[in-house]
Amino acid sequence: LGLPAAARADDADAKAELARLKGVWRVVFVESNGEPAPRERFEGVEVVIGDGRHLVRRGDQVLAHDVTIDVDPTAKPKTSTDTLHGGENEGKQILGIYQLDGEVLMSCVGGIGQDRPKAFETKPDGGHTLRILRRVKERTEAQAKADEDVIRRFVGTWRFDSMRAEGRPVPIEALKDAKLVLDGDRFAMTDANGTVGGVYWVDASAAPMTLDIVFTDGPERGKGVRAIFQLEGDTYTSCVDVAGRGRPKAFTAEPGSGHVLQVLKREKPGN
């Protein structure tokens, strides 16, 4: 009552967006002033977003609390405004932009009191910080242990044995120089076009098991990809949604599905 219809619509859009953002997000990549941050700087850091507020924590240590968050999902790119409360920064703001891609959140922010970034990039001495976060699902102790076991079994260098995309086989000659290196929850994929990297996580309790990938390096930075997989000894089979149409339900890649079915073999020492 008393508000223009446009203002009410904008408020409703912001509330709906904050509801989508609500939850626990783990930082998987940070870049500041054109340089990736060492992993130990953000390892274990989580952002907890509630009803219009958020806090930052690492384990039991709270790094920032009582921060008000406002978003405008109608802006291009979407914008966020954090207002700090308490201490010498009372009332000061951090202006940012963000994009939400399913379970992946990418944001780029300026320093306290600085201008809002215009793109998802950082430059030397620019004062901007880019962060990529993934949504954290609640896991029982047994589920978390099973996930960690699968990630340990993944460690190594993998070569493509076969690939089928949209119903068509990919010639093995096109894959002979490609390799996938998995180290913990990090990956690096090298082919004729160069190397891209990122982070991944699994759900070993799902049937079939699920795999989620976030690119942190390369032209697809910030993009999330969903897949299902099997891991049997030194053979890794996955079906990947490359078109953003939803996680595959079976190990098939029919025409028009947007899915790629691929089989990789672990590289043996001395090969």
Backbone as CSV, one residue per row, in Angstrom:
resi,resn,N_x,N_y,N_z,CA_x,CA_y,CA_z,C_x,C_y,C_z
1,LEU,0.848,-1.179,0.000,0.000,0.000,0.000,0.891,1.238,0.000
2,GLY,0.655,2.135,-0.973,1.443,3.347,-1.034,2.731,3.196,-1.829
3,LEU,3.052,1.951,-2.286,4.247,1.740,-3.102,3.850,1.544,-4.553
4,PRO,4.611,2.087,-5.496,4.337,1.809,-6.893,4.435,0.310,-7.166
5,ALA,3.714,-0.168,-8.168,3.719,-1.591,-8.497,5.122,-2.078,-8.836
6,ALA,5.918,-1.243,-9.530,7.263,-1.637,-9.921,8.128,-1.891,-8.691
7,ALA,8.001,-1.022,-7.690,8.794,-1.182,-6.478,8.433,-2.462,-5.756
8,ARG,7.114,-2.778,-5.697,6.680,-4.003,-5.036,7.223,-5.215,-5.774
9,ALA,7.243,-5.152,-7.109,7.748,-6.271,-7.900,9.228,-6.475,-7.658
10,ASP,9.993,-5.353,-7.592,11.415,-5.451,-7.351,11.689,-6.071,-5.989
11,ASP,10.905,-5.661,-4.966,11.064,-6.203,-3.630,10.782,-7.701,-3.630
12,ALA,9.760,-8.109,-4.343,9.418,-9.532,-4.428,10.515,-10.313,-5.132
13,ASP,11.090,-9.737,-6.192,12.192,-10.391,-6.900,13.377,-10.598,-5.969
14,ALA,13.704,-9.560,-5.181,14.849,-9.646,-4.275,14.613,-10.697,-3.199
15,LYS,13.405,-10.752,-2.655,13.102,-11.748,-1.628,13.188,-13.158,-2.184
16,ALA,12.682,-13.343,-3.391,12.744,-14.664,-4.022,14.195,-15.067,-4.282
17,GLU,15.019,-14.101,-4.685,16.422,-14.397,-4.956,17.154,-14.739,-3.659
18,LEU,16.887,-14.008,-2.594,17.528,-14.297,-1.315,17.134,-15.686,-0.813
19,ALA,15.899,-16.100,-1.110,15.477,-17.451,-0.731,16.288,-18.501,-1.483
20,ARG,16.612,-18.216,-2.752,17.436,-19.148,-3.530,18.876,-19.181,-3.025
21,LEU,19.343,-18.058,-2.506,20.717,-17.968,-2.016,20.879,-18.525,-0.605
22,LYS,19.790,-18.685,0.098,19.846,-19.098,1.495,20.497,-20.470,1.639
23,GLY,21.421,-20.566,2.593,22.085,-21.835,2.834,23.550,-21.641,3.169
24,VAL,24.298,-22.734,3.126,25.731,-22.710,3.438,26.515,-22.894,2.143
25,TRP,27.481,-22.008,1.920,28.290,-22.029,0.699,29.761,-22.123,1.077
26,ARG,30.486,-23.050,0.449,31.915,-23.219,0.720,32.741,-22.568,-0.374
27,VAL,33.740,-21.799,0.025,34.622,-21.122,-0.935,35.560,-22.155,-1.557
28,VAL,35.598,-22.201,-2.906,36.474,-23.153,-3.599,37.543,-22.458,-4.433
29,PHE,37.418,-21.146,-4.611,38.409,-20.423,-5.415,38.341,-18.951,-5.063
30,VAL,39.503,-18.316,-4.966,39.585,-16.875,-4.706,40.686,-16.290,-5.585
31,GLU,40.386,-15.139,-6.187,41.375,-14.401,-6.977,41.276,-12.931,-6.591
32,SER,42.420,-12.327,-6.290,42.456,-10.906,-5.926,43.540,-10.197,-6.727
33,ASN,43.198,-9.043,-7.267,44.177,-8.231,-8.003,44.914,-9.026,-9.076
34,GLY,44.165,-9.881,-9.771,44.729,-10.625,-10.895,45.494,-11.876,-10.539
35,GLU,45.556,-12.238,-9.240,46.326,-13.398,-8.813,45.458,-14.352,-8.004
36,PRO,45.472,-15.667,-8.351,44.759,-16.648,-7.527,45.340,-16.683,-6.120
37,ALA,44.473,-16.792,-5.126,44.933,-16.854,-3.745,45.396,-18.263,-3.412
38,PRO,46.426,-18.416,-2.562,46.832,-19.749,-2.111,45.652,-20.456,-1.457
39,ARG,45.557,-21.759,-1.704,44.410,-22.511,-1.208,44.271,-22.429,0.307
40,GLU,45.403,-22.406,1.023,45.332,-22.390,2.483,44.653,-21.129,3.017
41,ARG,44.593,-20.103,2.193,43.962,-18.857,2.644,42.446,-18.994,2.769
42,PHE,41.840,-19.837,1.932,40.374,-19.947,1.979,39.892,-21.368,2.284
43,GLU,40.807,-22.303,2.508,40.438,-23.682,2.805,39.495,-23.735,4.013
44,GLY,38.323,-24.345,3.829,37.373,-24.502,4.922,36.514,-23.289,5.218
45,VAL,36.667,-22.205,4.461,35.869,-21.003,4.705,34.468,-21.183,4.100
46,GLU,33.458,-20.865,4.883,32.063,-20.984,4.449,31.315,-19.673,4.674
47,VAL,30.380,-19.405,3.778,29.484,-18.251,3.909,28.091,-18.792,4.186
48,VAL,27.511,-18.353,5.286,26.174,-18.798,5.673,25.199,-17.655,5.408
49,ILE,24.287,-17.855,4.460,23.333,-16.814,4.081,21.977,-17.151,4.684
50,GLY,21.435,-16.194,5.424,20.119,-16.362,6.030,19.120,-15.404,5.420
51,ASP,18.185,-14.929,6.215,17.144,-14.014,5.737,17.683,-12.588,5.689
52,GLY,18.374,-12.256,4.603,18.865,-10.898,4.432,20.147,-10.609,5.184
53,ARG,20.743,-11.621,5.802,22.007,-11.439,6.512,22.916,-12.628,6.218
54,HIS,24.208,-12.435,6.431,25.106,-13.568,6.282,26.305,-13.411,7.200
55,LEU,26.970,-14.528,7.433,28.214,-14.515,8.194,29.233,-15.375,7.465
56,VAL,30.492,-15.166,7.801,31.587,-15.938,7.217,32.292,-16.667,8.359
57,ARG,32.555,-17.963,8.159,33.159,-18.752,9.227,34.190,-19.726,8.661
58,ARG,35.086,-20.158,9.528,36.007,-21.260,9.229,35.986,-22.164,10.460
59,GLY,35.300,-23.296,10.323,35.091,-24.152,11.476,34.266,-23.416,12.525
60,ASP,34.786,-23.356,13.756,34.074,-22.653,14.835,34.430,-21.174,14.901
61,GLN,35.359,-20.729,14.069,35.793,-19.326,14.102,34.937,-18.485,13.172
62,VAL,34.330,-17.442,13.689,33.520,-16.526,12.884,34.427,-15.395,12.402
63,LEU,34.541,-15.271,11.073,35.427,-14.256,10.482,34.693,-12.945,10.236
64,ALA,33.404,-13.018,9.975,32.576,-11.813,9.794,31.152,-12.193,10.159
65,HIS,30.453,-11.285,10.850,29.094,-11.621,11.272,28.201,-10.396,11.175
66,ASP,26.921,-10.668,11.226,25.918,-9.602,11.210,26.119,-8.653,10.030
67,VAL,26.254,-9.243,8.851,26.379,-8.452,7.624,25.042,-8.497,6.892
68,THR,24.483,-7.344,6.617,23.223,-7.271,5.875,23.503,-7.394,4.385
69,ILE,22.712,-8.206,3.686,22.898,-8.372,2.253,21.635,-7.965,1.513
70,ASP,21.809,-7.131,0.497,20.722,-6.739,-0.407,21.124,-7.138,-1.815
71,VAL,20.177,-7.626,-2.594,20.483,-8.056,-3.960,19.491,-7.433,-4.930
72,ASP,19.942,-7.286,-6.157,19.071,-6.866,-7.249,19.244,-7.885,-8.377
73,PRO,18.358,-8.897,-8.438,18.476,-9.923,-9.473,18.037,-9.458,-10.851
74,THR,17.482,-8.236,-10.944,17.055,-7.720,-12.243,18.171,-6.954,-12.949
75,ALA,19.231,-6.626,-12.213,20.365,-5.918,-12.829,21.156,-6.874,-13.703
76,LYS,21.918,-6.332,-14.627,22.750,-7.139,-15.517,24.177,-6.582,-15.491
77,PRO,25.113,-7.315,-14.833,24.888,-8.537,-14.052,24.176,-8.241,-12.739
78,LYS,23.711,-9.295,-12.091,23.033,-9.144,-10.806,23.980,-8.486,-9.804
79,THR,23.399,-7.688,-8.902,24.245,-6.959,-7.954,23.937,-7.354,-6.518
80,SER,24.972,-7.218,-5.682,24.836,-7.448,-4.243,25.435,-6.258,-3.505
81,THR,24.847,-5.946,-2.362,25.351,-4.875,-1.508,25.396,-5.385,-0.082
82,ASP,26.595,-5.496,0.470,26.774,-5.912,1.863,26.973,-4.686,2.730
83,THR,26.233,-4.599,3.825,26.393,-3.510,4.779,26.943,-4.077,6.070
84,LEU,28.087,-3.540,6.504,28.768,-4.046,7.686,28.205,-3.402,8.950
85,HIS,28.185,-4.193,10.021,27.668,-3.692,11.305,28.676,-3.994,12.405
86,GLY,28.909,-3.007,13.247,29.812,-3.191,14.375,31.225,-2.749,14.054
87,GLY,31.894,-2.196,15.060,33.291,-1.818,14.914,33.485,-0.580,14.073
88,GLU,34.726,-0.407,13.618,35.085,0.806,12.895,34.470,0.881,11.504
89,ASN,33.971,-0.258,10.995,33.357,-0.261,9.662,31.841,-0.189,9.704
90,GLU,31.280,0.165,10.828,29.836,0.270,10.983,29.221,1.096,9.851
91,GLY,28.265,0.479,9.160,27.522,1.171,8.110,28.214,1.219,6.762
92,LYS,29.472,0.803,6.684,30.167,0.821,5.392,29.700,-0.347,4.524
93,GLN,29.897,-0.197,3.211,29.345,-1.165,2.282,30.414,-1.796,1.380
94,ILE,30.107,-3.016,0.976,30.901,-3.733,-0.025,29.978,-3.999,-1.208
95,LEU,30.336,-3.445,-2.363,29.493,-3.551,-3.553,30.028,-4.651,-4.465
96,GLY,29.109,-5.462,-4.993,29.538,-6.568,-5.828,28.548,-6.921,-6.918
97,ILE,28.966,-7.875,-7.734,28.107,-8.493,-8.740,28.188,-9.999,-8.518
98,TYR,27.181,-10.730,-8.979,27.194,-12.170,-8.762,26.387,-12.871,-9.840
99,GLN,26.650,-14.185,-9.952,25.817,-15.024,-10.797,25.602,-16.354,-10.083
100,LEU,24.388,-16.858,-10.181,23.983,-18.091,-9.530,23.678,-19.116,-10.602
101,ASP,24.444,-20.223,-10.578,24.275,-21.285,-11.562,24.038,-22.587,-10.814
102,GLY,22.772,-22.856,-10.486,22.442,-24.059,-9.732,23.083,-24.039,-8.362
103,GLU,24.043,-24.944,-8.144,24.707,-25.062,-6.849,26.031,-24.299,-6.803
104,VAL,26.244,-23.423,-7.779,27.500,-22.667,-7.868,27.202,-21.168,-7.818
105,LEU,27.925,-20.462,-6.983,27.757,-19.020,-6.821,29.099,-18.348,-7.098
106,MET,29.118,-17.409,-8.026,30.330,-16.643,-8.320,30.054,-15.176,-8.048
107,SER,30.967,-14.533,-7.335,30.804,-13.107,-7.045,32.119,-12.380,-7.248
108,CYS,32.010,-11.106,-7.562,33.175,-10.243,-7.666,32.841,-8.969,-6.900
109,VAL,33.688,-8.617,-5.945,33.393,-7.480,-5.079,34.564,-6.518,-5.037
110,GLY,34.246,-5.265,-4.744,35.273,-4.272,-4.488,35.620,-4.262,-3.012
111,GLY,36.623,-3.498,-2.662,36.960,-3.342,-1.252,35.926,-2.486,-0.543
112,ILE,36.045,-2.378,0.772,35.100,-1.580,1.546,35.092,-0.148,1.038
113,GLY,33.903,0.319,0.649,33.752,1.691,0.167,34.180,1.938,-1.260
114,GLN,34.594,0.885,-1.991,35.027,1.057,-3.370,33.859,0.890,-4.336
115,ASP,34.114,1.242,-5.604,33.086,1.119,-6.629,32.768,-0.342,-6.900
116,ARG,31.597,-0.572,-7.463,31.153,-1.913,-7.804,31.868,-2.406,-9.066
117,PRO,32.400,-3.636,-9.071,33.002,-4.176,-10.304,31.974,-4.250,-11.427
118,LYS,32.443,-4.220,-12.657,31.554,-4.307,-13.813,31.643,-5.668,-14.507
119,ALA,32.676,-6.464,-14.176,32.868,-7.759,-14.825,33.445,-8.746,-13.810
120,PHE,33.325,-10.041,-14.134,33.825,-11.087,-13.252,35.305,-11.332,-13.550
121,GLU,36.106,-10.352,-13.184,37.540,-10.444,-13.402,38.237,-9.521,-12.422
122,THR,39.512,-9.797,-12.176,40.309,-8.907,-11.334,41.570,-8.523,-12.088
123,LYS,42.086,-7.364,-11.759,43.295,-6.848,-12.413,44.284,-6.394,-11.349
124,PRO,45.576,-6.405,-11.684,46.572,-5.952,-10.715,46.237,-4.565,-10.162
125,ASP,46.266,-4.459,-8.845,46.000,-3.193,-8.142,44.586,-2.677,-8.373
126,GLY,43.684,-3.533,-8.867,42.303,-3.088,-9.095,41.452,-3.088,-7.847
127,GLY,41.890,-3.806,-6.808,41.148,-3.818,-5.548,39.943,-4.727,-5.534
128,HIS,39.771,-5.548,-6.572,38.611,-6.428,-6.640,38.981,-7.858,-6.260
129,THR,37.997,-8.587,-5.750,38.178,-9.988,-5.377,37.081,-10.826,-6.004
130,LEU,37.485,-11.891,-6.670,36.552,-12.839,-7.289,36.512,-14.092,-6.424
131,ARG,35.306,-14.567,-6.131,35.143,-15.792,-5.351,34.179,-16.728,-6.064
132,ILE,34.496,-18.021,-6.004,33.580,-19.052,-6.483,33.257,-19.948,-5.296
133,LEU,31.967,-20.196,-5.089,31.514,-20.992,-3.955,30.571,-22.092,-4.443
134,ARG,30.524,-23.187,-3.703,29.569,-24.249,-3.999,28.658,-24.449,-2.803
135,ARG,27.412,-24.801,-3.068,26.471,-25.032,-1.977,26.835,-26.305,-1.231
136,VAL,26.771,-26.252,0.077,27.107,-27.398,0.911,25.834,-28.145,1.285
137,LYS,25.808,-29.431,0.964,24.693,-30.289,1.351,24.976,-30.902,2.715
138,GLU,23.921,-31.097,3.480,24.094,-31.767,4.767,24.419,-33.235,4.525
139,ARG,25.478,-33.728,5.167,25.920,-35.107,5.002,26.097,-35.745,6.375
140,THR,25.695,-36.998,6.493,25.984,-37.723,7.717,27.477,-38.049,7.733
141,GLU,27.975,-38.467,8.875,29.394,-38.813,8.980,29.732,-39.960,8.030
142,ALA,28.836,-40.942,7.926,29.083,-42.093,7.042,29.079,-41.671,5.579
143,GLN,28.149,-40.779,5.203,28.091,-40.307,3.821,29.345,-39.513,3.470
144,ALA,29.780,-38.645,4.381,30.982,-37.847,4.131,32.207,-38.743,3.981
145,LYS,32.294,-39.794,4.782,33.422,-40.718,4.697,33.418,-41.455,3.357
146,ALA,32.203,-41.859,2.887,32.101,-42.542,1.597,32.516,-41.618,0.456
147,ASP,32.117,-40.350,0.538,32.519,-39.371,-0.483,34.038,-39.217,-0.512
148,GLU,34.641,-39.097,0.666,36.091,-38.919,0.751,36.827,-40.140,0.212
149,ASP,36.261,-41.333,0.430,36.879,-42.552,-0.075,36.903,-42.557,-1.600
150,VAL,35.801,-42.131,-2.222,35.748,-42.078,-3.685,36.770,-41.082,-4.212
151,ILE,36.874,-39.920,-3.586,37.831,-38.909,-4.037,39.260,-39.423,-3.933
152,ARG,39.565,-40.193,-2.880,40.900,-40.796,-2.770,41.142,-41.793,-3.897
153,ARG,40.124,-42.555,-4.256,40.263,-43.545,-5.331,40.425,-42.891,-6.699
154,PHE,39.993,-41.652,-6.826,40.087,-40.925,-8.093,41.508,-40.417,-8.378
155,VAL,42.324,-40.272,-7.368,43.628,-39.624,-7.541,44.458,-40.329,-8.618
156,GLY,44.996,-39.552,-9.540,45.842,-40.100,-10.589,45.641,-39.386,-11.903
157,THR,46.271,-39.929,-12.946,46.150,-39.398,-14.297,45.304,-40.357,-15.122
158,TRP,44.329,-39.810,-15.829,43.369,-40.609,-16.579,43.428,-40.241,-18.055
159,ARG,43.312,-41.278,-18.914,43.291,-41.093,-20.362,41.960,-41.584,-20.917
160,PHE,41.504,-40.925,-21.968,40.218,-41.295,-22.566,40.326,-42.603,-23.340
161,ASP,39.373,-43.490,-23.076,39.290,-44.769,-23.787,38.218,-44.702,-24.869
162,SER,37.144,-43.961,-24.583,36.078,-43.763,-25.578,35.223,-42.584,-25.155
163,MET,34.498,-42.029,-26.128,33.572,-40.931,-25.854,32.453,-40.965,-26.880
164,ARG,31.250,-40.693,-26.397,30.085,-40.621,-27.273,29.318,-39.348,-26.928
165,ALA,29.100,-38.484,-27.904,28.443,-37.201,-27.681,27.208,-37.088,-28.554
166,GLU,26.061,-36.862,-27.916,24.805,-36.680,-28.670,24.572,-37.818,-29.672
167,GLY,24.867,-39.039,-29.246,24.601,-40.194,-30.089,25.684,-40.560,-31.072
168,ARG,26.756,-39.753,-31.126,27.813,-40.012,-32.101,29.141,-40.304,-31.397
169,PRO,29.864,-41.337,-31.849,31.180,-41.618,-31.252,32.185,-40.553,-31.649
170,VAL,33.049,-40.175,-30.701,34.134,-39.238,-30.973,35.358,-40.065,-31.359
171,PRO,35.986,-39.786,-32.513,37.158,-40.560,-32.927,38.233,-40.563,-31.846
172,ILE,38.756,-41.744,-31.535,39.731,-41.860,-30.468,40.992,-41.059,-30.768
173,GLU,41.286,-40.844,-32.060,42.462,-40.054,-32.426,42.366,-38.626,-31.888
174,ALA,41.127,-38.128,-31.815,40.931,-36.766,-31.313,41.174,-36.673,-29.813
175,LEU,41.260,-37.819,-29.140,41.387,-37.838,-27.686,42.758,-38.328,-27.215
176,LYS,43.623,-38.711,-28.148,44.860,-39.401,-27.757,45.789,-38.533,-26.914
177,ASP,45.741,-37.223,-27.077,46.629,-36.346,-26.305,45.948,-35.734,-25.083
178,ALA,44.678,-36.046,-24.890,43.941,-35.471,-23.766,44.203,-36.272,-22.497
179,LYS,44.287,-35.573,-21.374,44.438,-36.266,-20.101,43.755,-35.485,-18.991
180,LEU,43.312,-36.225,-17.993,42.640,-35.654,-16.834,43.447,-36.026,-15.603
181,VAL,43.903,-35.022,-14.862,44.672,-35.253,-13.640,43.804,-34.884,-12.449
182,LEU,43.599,-35.854,-11.549,42.796,-35.643,-10.348,43.691,-35.721,-9.124
183,ASP,43.607,-34.700,-8.284,44.428,-34.614,-7.084,43.560,-34.080,-5.961
184,GLY,43.129,-34.968,-5.065,42.165,-34.547,-4.055,40.871,-34.164,-4.752
185,ASP,40.312,-33.022,-4.389,39.075,-32.573,-5.036,39.348,-31.577,-6.164
186,ARG,40.605,-31.548,-6.661,40.980,-30.640,-7.754,41.225,-31.430,-9.022
187,PHE,40.959,-30.791,-10.153,41.228,-31.453,-11.423,41.889,-30.486,-12.390
188,ALA,42.636,-31.053,-13.333,43.205,-30.301,-14.450,43.006,-31.138,-15.701
189,MET,42.383,-30.548,-16.700,42.091,-31.242,-17.950,42.895,-30.585,-19.067
190,THR,43.729,-31.395,-19.732,44.583,-30.892,-20.802,44.229,-31.575,-22.113
191,ASP,44.042,-30.761,-23.158,43.831,-31.297,-24.501,44.478,-30.342,-25.497
192,ALA,44.134,-30.490,-26.779,44.762,-29.676,-27.815,44.475,-28.188,-27.645
193,ASN,43.425,-27.852,-26.894,43.054,-26.446,-26.717,43.717,-25.796,-25.510
194,GLY,44.453,-26.589,-24.730,45.091,-26.040,-23.543,44.658,-26.776,-22.290
195,THR,44.782,-26.116,-21.152,44.459,-26.727,-19.863,43.417,-25.899,-19.128
196,VAL,42.422,-26.587,-18.592,41.430,-25.953,-17.719,41.453,-26.704,-16.395
197,GLY,41.003,-26.040,-15.348,41.020,-26.674,-14.042,39.835,-26.282,-13.209
198,GLY,39.719,-26.941,-12.069,38.617,-26.625,-11.187,38.554,-27.558,-10.001
199,VAL,37.385,-27.606,-9.411,37.139,-28.405,-8.223,35.913,-29.262,-8.474
200,TYR,35.851,-30.411,-7.803,34.682,-31.269,-7.967,34.306,-31.894,-6.627
201,TRP,33.083,-32.361,-6.533,32.655,-33.102,-5.353,31.676,-34.189,-5.792
202,VAL,31.526,-35.213,-4.957,30.728,-36.371,-5.317,29.670,-36.636,-4.258
203,ASP,28.661,-37.390,-4.654,27.689,-37.950,-3.712,27.696,-39.451,-3.937
204,ALA,28.446,-40.148,-3.078,28.593,-41.593,-3.233,27.362,-42.350,-2.770
205,SER,26.432,-41.660,-2.083,25.229,-42.328,-1.600,24.107,-42.315,-2.634
206,ALA,24.262,-41.522,-3.690,23.244,-41.459,-4.741,23.342,-42.700,-5.626
207,ALA,22.252,-43.019,-6.288,22.231,-44.167,-7.204,21.605,-43.723,-8.535
208,PRO,22.451,-43.577,-9.608,23.904,-43.737,-9.614,24.599,-42.589,-8.880
209,MET,25.882,-42.804,-8.559,26.650,-41.769,-7.870,26.701,-40.501,-8.725
210,THR,26.710,-39.347,-8.076,26.693,-38.080,-8.802,28.010,-37.330,-8.626
211,LEU,28.287,-36.511,-9.624,29.516,-35.721,-9.684,29.143,-34.300,-10.076
212,ASP,29.678,-33.327,-9.346,29.476,-31.914,-9.678,30.826,-31.262,-9.863
213,ILE,30.940,-30.474,-10.916,32.204,-29.855,-11.302,32.029,-28.339,-11.349
214,VAL,33.024,-27.611,-10.869,33.067,-26.154,-11.028,34.401,-25.789,-11.652
215,PHE,34.353,-25.083,-12.774,35.578,-24.617,-13.410,36.068,-23.354,-12.707
216,THR,37.325,-23.361,-12.289,37.921,-22.188,-11.661,39.030,-21.588,-12.515
217,ASP,39.388,-22.283,-13.610,40.461,-21.811,-14.470,40.094,-22.107,-15.918
218,GLY,40.245,-21.114,-16.789,39.899,-21.310,-18.187,38.682,-20.505,-18.589
219,PRO,38.272,-20.597,-19.843,37.179,-19.771,-20.354,35.824,-20.059,-19.727
220,GLU,35.655,-21.247,-19.124,34.370,-21.614,-18.505,34.352,-21.299,-17.011
221,ARG,35.273,-20.467,-16.539,35.387,-20.193,-15.109,34.045,-19.777,-14.510
222,GLY,33.694,-20.442,-13.387,32.441,-20.151,-12.711,31.280,-21.008,-13.159
223,LYS,31.470,-21.798,-14.217,30.396,-22.640,-14.725,30.365,-23.955,-13.960
224,GLY,29.152,-24.417,-13.645,28.974,-25.698,-12.986,28.470,-26.738,-13.972
225,VAL,28.929,-27.971,-13.835,28.539,-29.073,-14.704,28.111,-30.244,-13.827
226,ARG,27.021,-30.926,-14.226,26.492,-32.042,-13.449,26.667,-33.343,-14.216
227,ALA,26.920,-34.424,-13.475,27.164,-35.716,-14.113,26.787,-36.844,-13.170
228,ILE,26.727,-38.060,-13.724,26.681,-39.282,-12.948,27.922,-40.082,-13.316
229,PHE,28.340,-41.009,-12.436,29.574,-41.722,-12.739,29.608,-43.094,-12.076
230,GLN,30.514,-43.920,-12.596,30.872,-45.205,-12.015,32.389,-45.240,-11.897
231,LEU,32.901,-45.840,-10.837,34.338,-45.982,-10.656,34.616,-47.417,-10.268
232,GLU,35.187,-48.154,-11.207,35.466,-49.571,-11.000,36.950,-49.819,-11.244
233,GLY,37.721,-49.885,-10.158,39.154,-50.075,-10.287,39.797,-48.938,-11.053
234,ASP,40.389,-49.270,-12.197,41.075,-48.267,-13.012,40.231,-47.799,-14.194
235,THR,38.922,-48.000,-14.110,38.004,-47.545,-15.155,37.000,-46.565,-14.564
236,TYR,36.916,-45.413,-15.181,36.018,-44.334,-14.734,35.067,-44.008,-15.879
237,THR,33.770,-44.190,-15.640,32.742,-43.920,-16.644,31.851,-42.803,-16.150
238,SER,31.590,-41.821,-16.988,30.704,-40.727,-16.585,29.796,-40.331,-17.733
239,CYS,28.641,-39.825,-17.366,27.724,-39.229,-18.325,27.487,-37.801,-17.866
240,VAL,27.834,-36.850,-18.721,27.913,-35.438,-18.340,26.871,-34.619,-19.099
241,ASP,26.205,-33.740,-18.373,25.283,-32.786,-18.997,26.085,-31.561,-19.423
242,VAL,26.307,-31.406,-20.713,27.108,-30.276,-21.204,26.240,-29.145,-21.745
243,ALA,24.934,-29.351,-21.770,24.026,-28.353,-22.357,23.149,-27.665,-21.317
244,GLY,23.339,-27.998,-20.040,22.550,-27.357,-18.991,21.109,-27.802,-18.966
245,ARG,20.844,-29.055,-19.352,19.463,-29.556,-19.395,19.103,-30.426,-18.205
246,GLY,20.023,-30.582,-17.283,19.745,-31.391,-16.107,20.653,-32.594,-16.025
247,ARG,20.869,-33.067,-14.827,21.763,-34.190,-14.608,21.237,-35.447,-15.304
248,PRO,22.105,-36.166,-16.015,21.658,-37.413,-16.654,21.142,-38.401,-15.620
249,LYS,20.234,-39.256,-16.049,19.688,-40.292,-15.171,20.211,-41.675,-15.536
250,ALA,20.797,-41.801,-16.722,21.316,-43.088,-17.175,22.576,-42.848,-17.989
251,PHE,23.352,-43.913,-18.184,24.620,-43.802,-18.905,24.382,-43.950,-20.410
252,THR,23.685,-42.952,-20.948,23.414,-42.894,-22.385,23.607,-41.458,-22.846
253,ALA,23.903,-41.300,-24.135,24.083,-39.961,-24.722,23.382,-39.953,-26.065
254,GLU,22.055,-39.919,-26.010,21.254,-39.975,-27.227,21.252,-38.630,-27.952
255,PRO,20.965,-38.635,-29.245,20.865,-37.378,-29.993,19.868,-36.424,-29.336
256,GLY,20.266,-35.176,-29.208,19.395,-34.162,-28.619,19.378,-34.136,-27.106
257,SER,20.127,-35.035,-26.459,20.105,-35.108,-24.994,20.969,-34.037,-24.340
258,GLY,21.996,-33.561,-25.071,22.946,-32.641,-24.458,23.924,-33.347,-23.538
259,HIS,24.009,-34.688,-23.650,24.862,-35.471,-22.766,26.061,-36.049,-23.509
260,VAL,27.139,-36.241,-22.760,28.348,-36.878,-23.286,28.679,-38.066,-22.390
261,LEU,28.833,-39.227,-22.997,29.210,-40.438,-22.277,30.684,-40.705,-22.534
262,GLN,31.470,-40.839,-21.468,32.904,-41.012,-21.651,33.458,-42.067,-20.704
263,VAL,34.444,-42.804,-21.204,35.129,-43.832,-20.421,36.611,-43.477,-20.396
264,LEU,37.196,-43.455,-19.188,38.619,-43.159,-19.029,39.295,-44.302,-18.287
265,LYS,40.572,-44.502,-18.596,41.381,-45.515,-17.929,42.518,-44.823,-17.180
266,ARG,42.807,-45.338,-15.981,43.899,-44.762,-15.212,45.242,-45.083,-15.873
267,GLU,46.078,-44.058,-15.965,47.396,-44.235,-16.568,48.309,-44.941,-15.569
268,LYS,48.937,-46.003,-16.041,49.835,-46.780,-15.186,51.219,-46.145,-15.169
269,PRO,51.965,-46.285,-14.062,53.345,-45.767,-14.011,54.170,-46.346,-15.150
270,GLY,54.929,-45.488,-15.815,55.784,-45.929,-16.910,55.128,-45.852,-18.266
271,ASN,53.804,-45.577,-18.297,53.108,-45.453,-19.606,53.392,-44.095,-20.229
